[in-house]
Amino acid sequence: MAEQKTNVMRLLEQKKIKYTAHGYPHGDEAVDGVTVAEMTGQDPARVFKTLVARGASKRIYVFVIPVAMELELKKAAKAAGEKSVAMIHVSELNGLTGYVRGGCSPIGMKKLFPSFYHSSITEQETIMVSAGKIGAQVELRPEDLISLTRGKIADIAAKG
């Protein structure tokens, strides 16, 4: 079966960023990131999830953290220079980013939102993030991802 290219994959190719596509079996529902790591045979420390939050200023922010960790809202707010941040409601996700829950990628959102990556990303040679749809992941070098999204590194998460 031919691999179905996602917009994330097309964007990476357009920017000449090397990546490896990974798929996993799925239904219509999102599965948690630790399960995705297991299904793709990856260490959960290398598989990152993309979370979208709104600051007190109403600005939107993207936080990318290892799947086994939880976003610490106070630390995320501090990194973003906000008084506070709160996760957006799942019903807003597609309208803001173009992605669905479980298929949200930091790459290729409708707008380039300020993005923050958990500091552990620098310990990995390659990491995996969603390829923009449920059942698809891309593996790439952290520095390529951070450069592409103009991201910043911050201590924004704790063990889940």
C-alpha positions as CSV (number, residue, x, y, z in Angstrom):
1,M,0.0,0.0,0.0
2,A,1.4,3.4,-0.9
3,E,2.1,5.8,1.9
4,Q,-0.4,8.7,1.9
5,K,1.5,12.0,2.1
6,T,0.2,14.5,4.5
7,N,0.6,18.3,4.3
8,V,3.3,18.0,7.0
9,M,5.3,15.6,4.8
10,R,4.9,17.9,1.8
11,L,6.0,20.9,3.7
12,L,9.1,19.1,5.1
13,E,10.0,18.0,1.5
14,Q,9.5,21.5,0.2
15,K,11.9,22.8,2.9
16,K,14.3,20.0,2.1
17,I,14.1,18.6,5.7
18,K,14.8,14.9,6.0
19,Y,12.2,12.9,7.8
20,T,11.0,9.3,8.1
21,A,7.2,8.6,8.1
22,H,5.8,6.1,10.6
23,G,2.2,4.8,10.6
24,Y,0.2,3.0,13.2
25,P,-3.2,1.2,13.2
26,H,-6.1,3.4,14.3
27,G,-9.8,4.0,14.3
28,D,-11.5,7.4,14.1
29,E,-10.6,8.2,17.7
30,A,-7.3,9.6,18.9
31,V,-5.1,7.3,21.0
32,D,-2.9,8.6,23.7
33,G,0.7,9.3,22.9
34,V,2.2,6.6,25.0
35,T,0.1,4.1,23.1
36,V,1.4,5.6,19.8
37,A,5.0,5.2,21.1
38,E,4.3,1.6,21.9
39,M,2.6,0.9,18.5
40,T,5.5,2.5,16.6
41,G,8.1,0.7,18.7
42,Q,9.5,4.0,20.0
43,D,10.8,5.2,23.4
44,P,8.1,7.6,24.7
45,A,10.8,10.1,25.5
46,R,11.3,10.5,21.7
47,V,7.6,10.8,20.8
48,F,6.3,14.3,21.3
49,K,2.7,15.6,21.5
50,T,1.5,19.0,20.4
51,L,-0.7,21.0,22.7
52,V,-2.4,24.3,21.9
53,A,-3.2,26.9,24.6
54,R,-4.4,30.5,24.9
55,G,-2.7,33.0,27.0
56,A,-4.4,35.7,29.2
57,S,-3.6,38.1,26.4
58,K,-5.8,35.8,24.1
59,R,-2.7,34.9,22.0
60,I,-2.4,31.3,20.9
61,Y,0.7,29.2,21.8
62,V,1.9,25.8,20.8
63,F,3.6,23.6,23.4
64,V,5.4,20.4,22.3
65,I,6.3,17.9,25.0
66,P,7.1,14.2,25.4
67,V,4.0,12.0,25.4
68,A,4.5,10.7,28.9
69,M,4.7,14.2,30.4
70,E,2.1,16.7,31.4
71,L,2.2,20.4,30.4
72,E,2.8,22.6,33.5
73,L,0.6,25.6,32.8
74,K,2.5,27.9,35.2
75,K,5.8,27.1,33.5
76,A,4.2,27.3,30.1
77,A,2.8,30.8,30.9
78,K,6.2,31.9,32.2
79,A,7.9,30.7,29.0
80,A,5.3,32.5,26.9
81,G,5.6,35.7,28.9
82,E,1.9,35.4,29.9
83,K,0.2,35.8,33.3
84,S,-1.5,32.5,32.6
85,V,-2.3,30.0,29.8
86,A,-5.2,27.6,29.5
87,M,-5.6,24.7,27.0
88,I,-8.0,25.6,24.2
89,H,-11.2,23.6,23.9
90,V,-10.9,20.7,21.5
91,S,-13.8,22.2,19.5
92,E,-11.5,25.2,18.6
93,L,-8.5,23.0,17.5
94,N,-9.4,22.5,13.9
95,G,-10.5,26.1,13.3
96,L,-7.2,27.5,14.8
97,T,-4.7,24.9,13.5
98,G,-6.3,23.0,10.7
99,Y,-5.7,19.8,12.7
100,V,-7.9,17.4,14.7
101,R,-7.3,16.0,18.2
102,G,-4.8,13.2,17.9
103,G,-3.4,14.5,14.6
104,C,-2.2,17.9,15.6
105,S,1.3,18.7,14.4
106,P,3.6,21.7,15.2
107,I,4.4,21.7,11.5
108,G,2.1,23.4,9.0
109,M,-0.6,24.9,11.2
110,K,-2.8,27.6,9.6
111,K,-0.7,30.2,11.3
112,L,2.8,30.1,12.7
113,F,2.1,30.4,16.4
114,P,4.8,31.0,19.1
115,S,6.0,27.4,19.8
116,F,7.8,26.1,22.8
117,Y,9.6,22.7,23.1
118,H,10.3,20.8,26.3
119,S,14.0,21.0,27.1
120,S,14.4,17.2,26.9
121,I,14.1,17.6,23.1
122,T,17.8,18.5,22.9
123,E,18.8,15.1,24.4
124,Q,17.3,13.3,21.4
125,E,19.0,12.6,18.0
126,T,15.6,12.4,16.4
127,I,12.1,12.8,17.6
128,M,8.6,12.0,16.4
129,V,5.6,14.3,16.1
130,S,2.2,13.9,14.4
131,A,2.3,14.0,10.6
132,G,-1.0,15.9,10.7
133,K,-3.5,13.1,10.9
134,I,-4.4,10.3,13.2
135,G,-2.3,7.2,12.4
136,A,0.7,9.1,10.9
137,Q,3.9,10.3,12.6
138,V,7.1,11.9,11.2
139,E,10.5,11.4,12.7
140,L,13.0,14.2,12.2
141,R,15.9,16.0,13.9
142,P,14.9,18.3,16.8
143,E,17.0,21.2,15.4
144,D,15.2,21.0,12.1
145,L,11.7,21.1,13.8
146,I,12.7,24.0,16.1
147,S,14.2,26.0,13.2
148,L,11.2,25.3,10.9
149,T,8.6,26.5,13.6
150,R,10.9,29.2,15.0
151,G,10.5,27.5,18.4
152,K,12.1,28.1,21.7
153,I,13.3,25.5,24.3
154,A,11.8,25.8,27.8
155,D,11.1,23.8,30.9
156,I,7.4,23.5,30.4
157,A,6.4,19.9,31.5
158,A,6.7,17.4,34.3
159,K,6.4,13.6,34.5
160,G,2.8,12.5,33.9
